[in-house]
């Protein structure tokens, strides 16, 4: 496939030979006629370990600067890195490669690139291989991808395959790498609907770069068949190169693992606080680690594999390694945790400083997963570390690429997340024990149940496995469990996608929207182009269609004879459809009238949404990101990503700042800008409300001396902030972990809400016969009196339970145990108090059921008896169509089948007698 594409003049001119790998059968190009393999693992092992092929050693920072300087000297423009969270895209969450920065709009030709050609060192977080980190010696979740890219159109070609390979080869030679060691492996690339020839650049077992020549796109009418799909040529040919920064640095050093090369300070910091040694200066120890990386890094095995350990022990038998096999396994296990911590703390630093908020959804879920995995490694190592301090150190080390002003925010987010994890963990362990108890003999937990334990309670399968040992239950944990989690949550669901496009269905021109150019117009005329099933399409309209969280306009369409209410308006593929009551003949000229009161209420609330977003980001930090918004006539709501509850004082400050912006009477500008220009001016904060699919985007920004807010937005807005009127935040709620919802009103809606609250206040004050100013003191006095009466009531209930306990007569003894079984007229709390009072004496079981249609059960036993009352209750409660639970000593539950009450008590007594054997 693509064979002719690889026959480059550069290869021929420089004397390269095309050869077939004796191991995998792939073709590759080399200057060494004796080379027999493609130089990729597992075809060969890591020959560079302990024997670096470069005559110079480059650190990560030195390698990054070397690469960028190399390409700047060759007329490439250096582009700053993008955030690791892909805010400019709606199809992915995290950046996996440098080409992600320019997909899909630049690579499709829709948008001009920021420079052409360009070079970038892009930070990436990639989680499919998360379970391999620490065990193979080469895998990372956080890394930098060095890329040089060119975007070639037929009118403006820049450079293609010949120059790309030449640049790569010259750069590697300048690094001091012998060119005889370099192999260019042919590799047909297919991904994301595109395809093209590619070359993997391999040196002594390590893939250090991939050169992709993207020149085809998936097309049902195409004439090139690749893996069963048809492709046709792209209008824009893209040079997509990816060089592994850390791998290039590693290969110049030849250290035993990539972590020792890339994170030397972090590895030293972690190990120094442990009773542990990592003497890389000791040649025998170093040789052991080198051989282990060679074995694990070129296979899917690690130190838990007996065959791998057999081979490792055989290889190091000739060296003076003063460690037994068990010691080596223990050392490698500890090192795995150390390496995971070094890697994950960097990934966490990147994610949180770039604006990711830990949560249970999307990129927040992935950040939480990484934090929890790092915490488990700290637990494995004895909690000698603070994850927050490790992440802070990573931010210090990488101060050239991580914003140091984010330290306080990152620390606060992490501490909040750590506290949440450990508190959730204890609750989760109790829940796991309950679930394991209910398993039938031989029954296993499914992968979905293990994921549920993790997602809901933070309980990793390794913890479940430890607990399961007490219940003789074997837990099978997939080796790639964390990768499974990441894969499930890295998929972005797009809403509103339609299989059929309205434009093709109706074969009509796009409807001309008048609401942008004539924002204050209330009436218009239009021609009916299509009318069917209570739906009308006009040539032009003032009616705003539902979109961006703003409901559609209402109003009327008028003919000379009749008025037709417009109930809803929607837009599909450029066509605006009016849903009416009735039918209007095609060709008819109609007058449209907007419900102006509704329009202005929605408009004020839409602009208020932008204002509140600006105020929240200004106060809480620019990690605040819109997770959803809905504007209404009476109120609106805004969902924000934030790692903890927004306090009452913070809400008041957001509200105060929002009203300041209103009073400042700032212009609300609406501009149509090219995507590139908009991003340069306003950044990726533009896409708070979503990512538009066009080259030219409408930007709404509240601008004065500074830009308070700028978003790509298609909604209706006021001309100046003063037109919004007063803004009042009505309430807040935590709709899910990591997401806060603010509900607010603006303009006349605020006046109505405040008046309603005032009425409630006056009515309440009237009931207490006091002025509103005295209401707080009066309410406090009543509350204190209520509490005192409550205490007295509890005392009475206690006396009642004592009296009832004395009245309950023990039944016959069974197997030396006294049974008290009765039906009582008591609340559940009183039943528990009574039962526990009675079972304070030895050899006693109390089984109580409440009177009434809904039956409550309370079962308790003395401490000296070995009967699990929660198991007894769950079984007995089936007689009343109910259930329950509790502790082995005291359990409670209930059910709705009153006629089964006596059977439940009898069943419980029988079960206890059976368990007394």
Buried (B, 14 or more C-beta within 10 A) or exposed (E): EBEEBBEBEBBEEBEBEBBEBEEEEBBBBBBBEEBBBBBBBEBBBBBBBBEBBBEEBBBBBEBBBBBBEBBEEBEBBEBEBBBBBBBBBBEBBBBBBBBBBBBBBBBBBBBBBBBBBBBBBBBBBBBBBBBBBBBBBBBBBBBBBBBBBBBBEEEEEBBBBEBBBBBBBEBBEEBBBBBEBBBBBBBBBBEBEBBBBBBBBBBBBBBBBBBBBBBBBBBEEBEBEBEEBBBEBBEBBBBBBBBBBBBBBBBBBBBBBBBBBBBBEBBEBBBEEBEBEBEBEBBEBBBBBBBBBBBBBBBEBBBEBEEBBEBBBEBBEEBEBEBEEEEBBBBBBBBBBBBBBBBBBBBBBBBBBBBBBBBBBBBBBBBBBBBBBBBBBBBBBEEEBBBBEBBBBBBEBBEEBBEEEBBEBBBBBBBEBBEBBEEBBEEBBEEBEEBBBEBEEEEEBEBEEBBBBBBEBBBBBEBBBEBBEEEEBEBEBEEBBBBBBBEEBBEEEEEEEEEEEBBEEBEBEEBEBBBEEEBEEEEBEBEBBBBEEEBBBBBBBBBBBEBBBBBBBBBBBBBEEEBBEBEBBBBBEEBBBBBBEEBBEEEBEBBBBBBBEBBBBBBBBBBBBBBBBBBBBBBBBEBBBBBEBBBBBEBBBBBBBBBBEBEEEBBEBBBEBBBEBBEBEBEBBBBEBBBBBBBEBBBBBBBBBBBBEEBBBBBBBBBEEEBBBBBBBBBBBBEBBEBBBBBBBBEBEEEEBBBBBBBBBBBBBBEEBBEEEEEEEEEBBEEBEBEEEEBEEBBEEEEEEEEEEEEEEEEEBBEBBEEBBEEBEEBEEBEEBBBBBBBBEBBBEBBBBBBBBBBEEEBBBBBBBBEEEEBBBBBBBBEEBEBBBBBBBBBBBBBBEBBBBBEBBBBBBBBEBBEBBEBBBBBBBBBBBEBBE
